[in-house]
Amino acid sequence: MTQRAMAIVGAGHVGGRAAQALREAGWQGRIVLVGAEPHWPYERPPLSKGLLTGERAAQQCALRAPQAWRDDHIERLHARVLALDPARRTLTLDTGGMLAHVAHLDYEALLLATGGHVRRLAVPVSAAASARVLYLRTLDDAAAIAPRLAPGARLAVVGGGFIGLEVAASARSRGCEVTVIEGGPRLLGRAVPEALAAQVHALHARNGVRIVLGAAVQAIEAHANGALAVLHGSGESADSVEADTVVVGIGIEPADEIARAAGLAVERGILVDETLQTSAPGIYAAGDVAVFPSRFGAHRLRQETWHNAETQARVAAHNLLGAREVYRELPWFWSDQYDHQLQVAGEPALARQTVVRALDGNTQIRFDFADERRAGHDGHVPRLVAASGFGPANALAKEMRVARMLVEREVTAAPAVLADAAVKLKSLLA
């Protein structure tokens, strides 16, 4: 491996899109994708939905057909990174799990798109139960879970975040009995406003999901009758949930160990500047692992979303080639559960004032404003920093698309105007 390459560590969504963008931008040299999974790059959102319900096959999750990567002469190494030397611009790789398979890859510039490691339960799990306690992060994980979602099967989902709730919705559509066990006082505690989380809770309850809140899992055991017991609580308040399968969805830990060992700045992820460059020249980071500057202030964010993967990959690829583009995309994510959709655009955590815009039925959009004030055509108004919506997907999508554009363009509008359903949101874009 003598010719210096554009190297990408992490052959997932970010890595794949970045490799594609490098070719589209005119790079004629080597592009090497280094990844631990045996698959070509794929999208993760279908893992908890279409792949579990049987509505989508694994090959339909691929970013591109395998031949398209080959036609673009993009190399893929199934390997593990042993070391990164930023000064020499060299990666040391284990391509076979033995010292005899160590290789060195010299790079022109490097993108770390290492994603995250699934967070595992730190509780006792009996040997008899371990094979039926599953996690969802990869295509292979989804393939292991899907056959267990049969009509009448009892599923316990540990974690009331997006992955857990999407798995619960998919399992209910397959006829499973589902219990969600969440350690916090409500669902979606870190991700969405409390009022929207309550609506999501009600939706799952209407669809027959049992939800147990404030219930920290203590152990998972196997009974003599073959059932699993998920023990939660403690002392006199201890209880258990019986299940045939347990799916754990309690988040990920950013995979920043390669960067940390190489001396790059890390803080629960790899710290990057507004161009997605790390503390080492020529090394960039993007996707789930990158901690990047917010467009709304001096603080930093880390986003685990499809939109973040798509948009950061392209900016990072251009900057690998010396473009110095600034990443300014608005955070945005969605979650499909049953026939409903939840969307969040911007940073609702910054909210100091919130107004609700009622749409048809129970559908609504919440607009969040920060303390910062700025001059507008009608005087000083709070700064719009987020829009969140929840409801039937067909009722929400159009209005939420415009609401997202309002936040993205930082449109100046009084809270009362955004709350007034008689005012067309689209008119405010002008």
Backbone torsions as a table, in degrees:
resi	resn	phi	psi	omega
1	MET	NA	78.1	-172.8
2	THR	-95.2	-32.8	-178.8
3	GLN	-77.9	128.0	179.2
4	ARG	-66.0	137.3	-172.8
5	ALA	-116.2	164.2	160.0
6	MET	-81.1	112.0	-174.7
7	ALA	-104.3	138.8	178.2
8	ILE	-129.5	116.9	177.1
9	VAL	-96.2	114.7	-174.2
10	GLY	116.1	106.8	-174.9
11	ALA	-102.8	39.1	177.8
12	GLY	-96.5	-150.9	-177.4
13	HIS	-58.6	-50.6	-179.1
14	VAL	-63.1	-48.6	-178.2
15	GLY	-59.5	-43.5	-179.5
16	GLY	-64.6	-47.3	180.0
17	ARG	-64.4	-35.8	178.8
18	ALA	-66.7	-42.6	178.0
19	ALA	-61.0	-43.4	178.3
20	GLN	-61.6	-43.6	-178.4
21	ALA	-66.8	-33.4	177.1
22	LEU	-61.6	-44.0	178.3
23	ARG	-66.2	-43.0	-179.2
24	GLU	-63.1	-30.2	-179.6
25	ALA	-82.0	-4.4	173.6
26	GLY	106.4	2.9	178.2
27	TRP	-66.5	124.9	-176.3
28	GLN	-102.3	-9.5	-177.2
29	GLY	-82.4	-165.4	-178.3
30	ARG	-70.5	143.6	168.8
31	ILE	-127.4	122.4	-177.1
32	VAL	-121.8	120.4	174.6
33	LEU	-96.0	123.0	178.9
34	VAL	-110.0	121.1	-177.7
35	GLY	-145.8	151.1	-179.3
36	ALA	-84.6	-23.7	179.2
37	GLU	-83.0	153.5	-179.2
38	PRO	-82.0	-4.0	-173.7
39	HIS	-93.7	153.4	166.7
40	TRP	-68.8	162.5	-174.4
41	PRO	-55.5	140.8	-179.6
42	TYR	-143.5	165.8	178.0
43	GLU	-89.3	144.9	-177.9
44	ARG	-91.7	-29.1	-176.2
45	PRO	-50.3	-38.3	-179.2
46	PRO	-69.3	-13.4	-175.8
47	LEU	-59.3	-39.1	-177.0
48	SER	-94.1	-0.2	-177.2
49	LYS	-125.2	-94.6	-172.8
50	GLY	-56.5	-37.1	179.3
51	LEU	-68.2	-32.0	-179.9
52	LEU	-80.1	-31.6	-179.2
53	THR	-85.2	-12.1	-178.2
54	GLY	87.3	5.1	-179.7
55	GLU	-81.5	-11.4	-179.1
56	ARG	-140.6	142.7	176.5
57	ALA	-95.9	161.7	-176.0
58	ALA	-57.3	-40.3	-177.2
59	GLN	-67.0	-20.6	178.3
60	GLN	-77.4	-8.8	176.9
61	CYS	-89.0	-11.9	-175.7
62	ALA	-64.9	141.8	175.2
63	LEU	-64.2	-37.7	179.8
64	ARG	-150.7	164.2	174.0
65	ALA	-68.4	146.4	-179.3
66	PRO	-51.9	-37.1	-177.5
67	GLN	-66.7	-28.6	179.9
68	ALA	-64.2	-37.4	177.1
69	TRP	-66.0	-42.0	-179.2
70	ARG	-66.6	-39.0	179.0
71	ASP	-62.3	-31.2	177.6
72	ASP	-86.9	4.5	179.4
73	HIS	55.3	44.1	174.5
74	ILE	-95.7	120.3	-177.7
75	GLU	-85.8	143.5	176.5
76	ARG	-126.5	121.0	178.8
77	LEU	-106.5	122.2	173.6
78	HIS	-83.9	93.8	-170.6
79	ALA	-152.4	166.4	177.1
80	ARG	-117.6	137.1	179.7
81	VAL	-80.5	123.0	176.8
82	LEU	-89.5	-35.3	-177.5
83	ALA	-160.1	151.8	174.4
84	LEU	-124.6	126.6	177.2
85	ASP	-113.0	96.9	-177.5
86	PRO	-63.5	-32.5	-177.8
87	ALA	-67.9	-43.8	-179.8
88	ARG	-89.5	-6.7	-176.9
89	ARG	53.9	58.6	-177.5
90	THR	-136.4	139.3	171.1
91	LEU	-108.1	136.1	171.7
92	THR	-103.2	125.6	-171.4
93	LEU	-119.9	146.0	170.2
94	ASP	-106.1	107.4	-176.7
95	THR	-96.8	2.6	-178.9
96	GLY	-152.8	6.0	177.7
97	GLY	82.6	0.9	179.1
98	MET	-129.7	151.7	-178.4
99	LEU	-57.6	-27.6	179.8
100	ALA	-67.4	-13.6	-177.9
101	HIS	-107.7	21.9	177.9
102	VAL	-76.7	135.4	178.5
103	ALA	-134.5	160.4	178.7
104	HIS	-120.4	136.2	179.8
105	LEU	-123.8	115.2	176.3
106	ASP	-86.0	134.2	-176.8
107	TYR	-121.5	150.8	172.5
108	GLU	-79.0	-46.9	173.8
109	ALA	-148.1	159.7	-171.2
110	LEU	-134.0	137.5	172.6
111	LEU	-115.6	124.3	174.5
112	LEU	-95.4	109.2	179.3
113	ALA	-124.6	54.0	-169.3
114	THR	-82.2	-7.9	174.7
115	GLY	66.4	-131.9	-177.6
116	GLY	-150.3	164.0	175.0
117	HIS	-100.5	135.8	179.4
118	VAL	-61.1	134.8	179.4
119	ARG	-78.3	130.4	-175.6
120	ARG	-105.9	152.6	178.3
121	LEU	-65.7	130.8	177.9
122	ALA	-99.7	55.6	-179.3
123	VAL	-134.5	159.5	177.8
124	PRO	-63.3	131.2	173.9
125	VAL	-126.7	120.0	-176.0
126	SER	-64.9	154.2	-179.1
127	ALA	-59.9	-35.7	-179.0
128	ALA	-70.8	-21.6	-177.9
129	ALA	-95.4	-21.6	-167.0
130	SER	-58.6	-35.5	-177.4
131	ALA	-69.5	-16.4	-178.8
132	ARG	-110.3	12.6	171.7
133	VAL	-105.1	108.2	-169.0
134	LEU	-116.9	156.0	177.8
135	TYR	-122.9	155.8	-178.0
136	LEU	-124.7	109.5	176.6
137	ARG	-142.7	-29.4	-172.1
138	THR	-125.2	171.2	174.0
139	LEU	-57.6	-41.3	-179.8
140	ASP	-66.0	-35.4	176.2
141	ASP	-62.2	-46.2	-179.8
142	ALA	-62.2	-38.7	179.0
143	ALA	-64.5	-30.0	178.6
144	ALA	-77.7	-32.3	-177.2
145	ILE	-80.8	-42.0	-171.5
146	ALA	-51.2	-45.7	-177.9
147	PRO	-65.9	-17.3	-178.7
148	ARG	-84.6	-9.9	-178.2
149	LEU	-91.5	67.3	-179.0
150	ALA	-100.8	155.0	178.4
151	PRO	-52.6	130.2	179.0
152	GLY	86.9	-11.8	178.6
153	ALA	-67.0	143.3	179.8
154	ARG	-97.8	121.2	-177.7
155	LEU	-118.4	128.7	171.3
156	ALA	-106.0	125.5	178.5
157	VAL	-108.4	120.3	178.5
158	VAL	-97.0	112.1	-179.0
159	GLY	118.2	120.9	-179.0
160	GLY	-104.0	37.9	173.3
161	GLY	-94.5	-163.9	-175.3
162	PHE	-64.0	-45.6	-178.8
163	ILE	-62.0	-48.1	-179.3
164	GLY	-60.2	-43.7	-177.1
165	LEU	-72.3	-35.6	176.2
166	GLU	-68.0	-38.7	174.5
167	VAL	-62.7	-42.1	179.0
168	ALA	-60.5	-45.1	179.5
169	ALA	-64.0	-41.8	178.6
170	SER	-63.7	-41.9	-179.4
171	ALA	-65.5	-39.3	178.0
172	ARG	-64.4	-36.8	179.1
173	SER	-66.7	-20.3	176.9
174	ARG	-93.6	1.7	177.0
175	GLY	88.4	16.9	178.8
176	CYS	-81.3	155.8	167.8
177	GLU	-88.7	125.5	-170.3
178	VAL	-125.5	133.8	170.9
179	THR	-123.7	128.0	175.9
180	VAL	-103.3	127.1	179.9
181	ILE	-112.9	116.9	-176.7
182	GLU	-122.7	129.8	-178.1
183	GLY	-74.0	-23.5	-179.0
184	GLY	-84.5	176.6	-178.5
185	PRO	-77.5	-11.0	178.7
186	ARG	-154.4	168.5	175.6
187	LEU	-75.1	156.5	172.7
188	LEU	52.3	41.5	-172.3
189	GLY	-60.6	-31.9	-175.8
190	ARG	-100.0	-3.9	-165.3
191	ALA	-114.8	-36.4	-172.1
192	VAL	-135.1	159.7	176.5
193	PRO	-57.6	149.3	-174.8
194	GLU	-58.8	-39.6	-178.0
195	ALA	-62.3	-40.1	178.0
196	LEU	-70.0	-37.9	177.3
197	ALA	-60.3	-37.4	178.2
198	ALA	-64.3	-37.6	177.6
199	GLN	-67.2	-39.0	176.7
200	VAL	-63.5	-42.3	177.1
201	HIS	-56.5	-48.4	-178.3
202	ALA	-62.8	-37.7	178.7
203	LEU	-61.2	-45.8	179.6
204	HIS	-66.3	-39.0	177.9
205	ALA	-62.2	-41.1	178.3
206	ARG	-63.4	-28.2	-179.9
207	ASN	-92.6	11.8	171.6
208	GLY	89.5	12.3	177.4
209	VAL	-85.5	131.7	172.7
210	ARG	-87.0	128.5	-178.0
211	ILE	-118.8	125.9	179.5
212	VAL	-114.4	115.4	-177.7
213	LEU	-102.2	158.8	178.6
214	GLY	60.8	35.0	-173.1
215	ALA	-124.1	92.4	177.6
216	ALA	-75.1	128.3	179.9
217	VAL	-70.2	132.0	-179.8
218	GLN	-102.8	-32.7	-178.5
219	ALA	-169.6	160.5	173.7
220	ILE	-129.9	123.8	-175.9
221	GLU	-126.9	163.5	175.9
222	ALA	-110.0	128.3	177.1
223	HIS	-83.3	164.4	179.8
224	ALA	-63.3	-29.1	-180.0
225	ASN	-80.1	2.9	177.1
226	GLY	97.2	-12.9	-179.1
227	ALA	-77.8	152.5	172.5
228	LEU	-93.2	143.5	175.4
229	ALA	-115.9	118.8	176.5
230	VAL	-96.7	105.4	-176.7
231	LEU	-86.3	132.7	179.3
232	HIS	-141.5	160.3	-175.2
233	GLY	83.0	-168.6	-179.8
234	SER	-156.3	158.4	176.1
235	GLY	58.2	-136.0	-177.4
236	GLU	-68.8	-20.9	-179.1
237	SER	-91.6	5.1	-179.0
238	ALA	-64.1	143.8	-179.4
239	ASP	-148.6	175.8	178.2
240	SER	-147.1	156.2	176.0
241	VAL	-120.2	129.7	178.0
242	GLU	-90.3	140.4	-177.8
243	ALA	-153.0	161.1	171.8
244	ASP	-92.2	-30.5	179.6
245	THR	-141.4	145.1	174.6
246	VAL	-118.3	127.6	173.0
247	VAL	-111.8	125.2	-178.2
248	VAL	-102.3	124.2	178.1
249	GLY	-133.6	78.1	-175.4
250	ILE	-116.2	27.0	173.5
251	GLY	96.1	-174.4	179.7
252	ILE	-128.2	161.7	170.0
253	GLU	-108.6	127.9	-178.9
254	PRO	-57.9	134.3	-177.3
255	ALA	-85.0	75.9	-176.5
256	ASP	-105.7	14.5	-174.4
257	GLU	-66.9	-34.2	178.2
258	ILE	-63.8	-45.8	179.5
259	ALA	-64.7	-41.8	-178.9
260	ARG	-62.5	-45.5	-178.9
261	ALA	-64.2	-27.5	-179.4
262	ALA	-87.3	-0.5	177.5
263	GLY	88.0	11.7	176.8
264	LEU	-76.2	156.5	179.3
265	ALA	-73.3	126.0	178.8
266	VAL	-133.7	150.5	176.3
267	GLU	-158.4	84.4	-171.2
268	ARG	52.1	49.6	-174.8
269	GLY	135.8	174.3	-178.2
270	ILE	-92.8	121.8	-179.8
271	LEU	-72.8	130.7	177.7
272	VAL	-130.8	161.0	175.8
273	ASP	-90.6	-169.1	-175.2
274	GLU	-68.3	-13.9	175.6
275	THR	-97.5	4.3	-178.3
276	LEU	74.0	14.9	175.3
277	GLN	-82.3	140.1	177.3
278	THR	-77.9	-171.9	178.0
279	SER	-73.0	-6.7	177.7
280	ALA	-109.0	129.2	179.2
281	PRO	-56.9	139.4	176.7
282	GLY	81.1	0.1	179.4
283	ILE	-119.4	126.2	-179.1
284	TYR	-119.6	161.2	176.2
285	ALA	-138.2	146.7	-177.8
286	ALA	-153.8	158.6	177.1
287	GLY	88.2	-152.9	-173.8
288	ASP	-55.7	-27.1	-173.1
289	VAL	-89.5	-14.2	-172.4
290	ALA	-87.5	133.6	175.3
291	VAL	-108.7	109.0	-167.5
292	PHE	-122.7	160.9	-177.7
293	PRO	-68.7	139.0	175.8
294	SER	-74.4	149.4	174.8
295	ARG	-79.4	-9.8	-175.9
296	PHE	-103.0	0.7	-179.1
297	GLY	175.3	-165.7	-176.2
298	ALA	-86.1	-6.6	-178.1
299	HIS	-79.2	174.1	-178.2
300	ARG	-120.4	158.7	-178.8
301	LEU	-127.9	158.1	165.2
302	ARG	-134.3	125.2	-173.4
303	GLN	-118.2	132.0	177.0
304	GLU	-110.0	70.0	-174.0
305	THR	-135.9	157.6	176.1
306	TRP	-60.9	-45.4	-177.8
307	HIS	-61.8	-41.7	178.7
308	ASN	-62.2	-42.9	179.2
309	ALA	-62.0	-47.1	-178.5
310	GLU	-60.7	-50.3	-171.1
311	THR	-78.4	-38.9	179.1
312	GLN	-69.2	-33.0	-179.2
313	ALA	-58.5	-43.4	-176.5
314	ARG	-71.9	-41.0	177.8
315	VAL	-63.6	-44.8	179.7
316	ALA	-60.9	-42.5	-179.5
317	ALA	-61.1	-45.2	179.5
318	HIS	-63.3	-36.7	-178.7
319	ASN	-76.3	-25.7	170.9
320	LEU	-58.4	-29.9	-179.9
321	LEU	-91.6	5.3	175.3
322	GLY	95.9	15.6	-173.6
323	ALA	-75.0	-29.9	-178.2
324	ARG	61.8	37.5	175.3
325	GLU	-71.4	146.0	177.7
326	VAL	-97.2	133.7	178.5
327	TYR	-86.5	115.7	-176.2
328	ARG	-129.8	17.4	-176.6
329	GLU	-65.8	144.0	176.7
330	LEU	-76.0	131.7	173.8
331	PRO	-57.7	137.5	-179.2
332	TRP	-157.1	135.5	173.7
333	PHE	-150.3	164.0	177.5
334	TRP	-141.9	162.2	175.6
335	SER	-143.5	126.1	176.6
336	ASP	-96.8	123.0	178.3
337	GLN	-137.4	119.5	-172.0
338	TYR	57.7	-131.3	178.1
339	ASP	-98.0	11.4	-178.1
340	HIS	-104.1	160.2	176.3
341	GLN	-136.2	140.4	173.8
342	LEU	-113.2	131.6	176.3
343	GLN	-130.8	142.2	174.3
344	VAL	-135.0	123.5	177.2
345	ALA	-121.2	130.5	-178.7
346	GLY	94.6	-152.9	-176.0
347	GLU	-128.4	85.7	180.0
348	PRO	-62.3	-19.5	178.6
349	ALA	-64.2	-18.9	179.5
350	LEU	-85.1	-1.7	-171.4
351	ALA	-62.7	132.9	170.0
352	ARG	-118.0	-14.0	176.7
353	GLN	-149.0	138.8	-179.1
354	THR	-133.9	137.1	172.8
355	VAL	-124.9	152.4	-176.8
356	VAL	-114.2	131.5	175.9
357	ARG	-108.6	112.8	-177.6
358	ALA	-82.1	131.9	175.2
359	LEU	-108.8	-156.0	179.9
360	ASP	-67.0	142.6	176.9
361	GLY	61.1	-132.5	179.7
362	ASN	-94.4	6.1	-178.1
363	THR	-73.8	138.1	180.0
364	GLN	-150.3	158.0	172.4
365	ILE	-123.0	132.1	179.3
366	ARG	-106.2	127.7	176.6
367	PHE	-105.8	130.4	-178.0
368	ASP	-111.6	139.3	-179.1
369	PHE	-124.1	142.9	178.2
370	ALA	-93.2	170.3	179.2
371	ASP	-64.8	-34.9	-175.0
372	GLU	-56.2	135.8	-178.5
373	ARG	-120.8	151.5	-180.0
374	ARG	-148.3	160.7	-176.7
375	ALA	-72.3	137.1	175.3
376	GLY	-129.5	-179.3	-177.5
377	HIS	-66.5	-19.7	179.8
378	ASP	-117.1	30.6	178.1
379	GLY	103.4	-154.5	-178.7
380	HIS	-92.4	130.8	178.5
381	VAL	-133.6	157.0	176.8
382	PRO	-63.0	156.9	-179.3
383	ARG	-84.8	126.5	178.4
384	LEU	-73.6	121.8	-175.4
385	VAL	-121.9	-12.1	-178.1
386	ALA	-161.9	154.6	170.5
387	ALA	-139.1	131.4	-178.8
388	SER	-130.2	139.0	-179.6
389	GLY	-139.8	152.2	177.6
390	PHE	-148.9	136.9	177.2
391	GLY	162.9	-176.6	174.9
392	PRO	-53.7	134.5	-172.6
393	ALA	-56.2	-39.7	-177.0
394	ASN	-71.2	-21.3	178.7
395	ALA	-89.4	-22.7	-173.1
396	LEU	-94.2	-36.3	-164.2
397	ALA	-55.5	-50.3	-173.7
398	LYS	-64.9	-48.4	-178.6
399	GLU	-66.3	-37.7	-178.5
400	MET	-69.0	-30.9	177.5
401	ARG	-62.2	-42.3	179.0
402	VAL	-70.8	-40.6	179.0
403	ALA	-59.5	-40.8	177.9
404	ARG	-62.5	-41.2	178.9
405	MET	-63.9	-36.1	178.7
406	LEU	-62.1	-42.8	179.3
407	VAL	-69.4	-42.7	-177.5
408	GLU	-61.6	-39.4	-179.4
409	ARG	-87.3	0.3	-179.9
410	GLU	52.5	48.2	-179.8
411	VAL	-65.6	137.0	177.3
412	THR	-87.2	114.3	179.6
413	ALA	-148.3	139.4	178.8
414	ALA	-67.6	143.6	179.2
415	PRO	-52.9	-41.5	-178.6
416	ALA	-62.7	-32.1	179.5
417	VAL	-68.4	-44.2	179.8
418	LEU	-67.6	-28.1	179.3
419	ALA	-78.5	-17.3	-175.4
420	ASP	-83.4	107.9	-177.9
421	ALA	-65.4	-16.0	178.2
422	ALA	-76.0	-18.5	177.4
423	VAL	-87.8	122.2	178.5
424	LYS	-69.6	123.3	179.7
425	LEU	-57.9	-37.9	-177.1
426	LYS	-61.4	-29.5	-179.7
427	SER	-66.0	-24.5	-177.9
428	LEU	-77.5	-17.8	179.6
429	LEU	-67.0	-24.2	-178.8
430	ALA	-73.2	NA	NA
